[in-house]
Amino acid sequence: MMPQTQTSDSHLPLPDLSRGVLHVITGLHTGGAEAQLVNLALANHRAGIAVVVASLIPGGVHRQRLADAGDRTAVDLPGDQ
């Protein structure tokens, strides 16, 4: 399990990204770039790298794949709803 960092405006912890990766994408709906980003993020997550994928548009078919990985791998911006 990766170290957790508490956010100031949320009760949900985020992975400690001091040695990790933050990806920001417009949305996680159907698309090739979205699928490749999710595949990369999940592979890194399985390898023990702290990964967060931040989506500017909530939801999407690929969002659920990230949610299933756990550890707050996906967040919707602005603010997780």
BELURSUL-V938250 format. One line per field, one symbol per residue. ss: DSSP state (a for helix, b for strand, c for the rest). burial: b if it has 24 or more other C-alpha atoms within 12 Angstrom, else e. Layout:
BEGIN
ss->???
burial->???
END
This chain:
BEGIN
ss->cccbbbccccccbbbcaaabbbbbbccccccaaaaaaaaaaaaaaacccbbbbbbcccccaaaaaaaaaccccbbbccccc
burial->eeeeeeeeeeeeebbbeeeebbbbbbbbeeeeebeebbebbbebbeeebbbbbbbebbbbebbbbbbebbbbbbbbeeeee
END
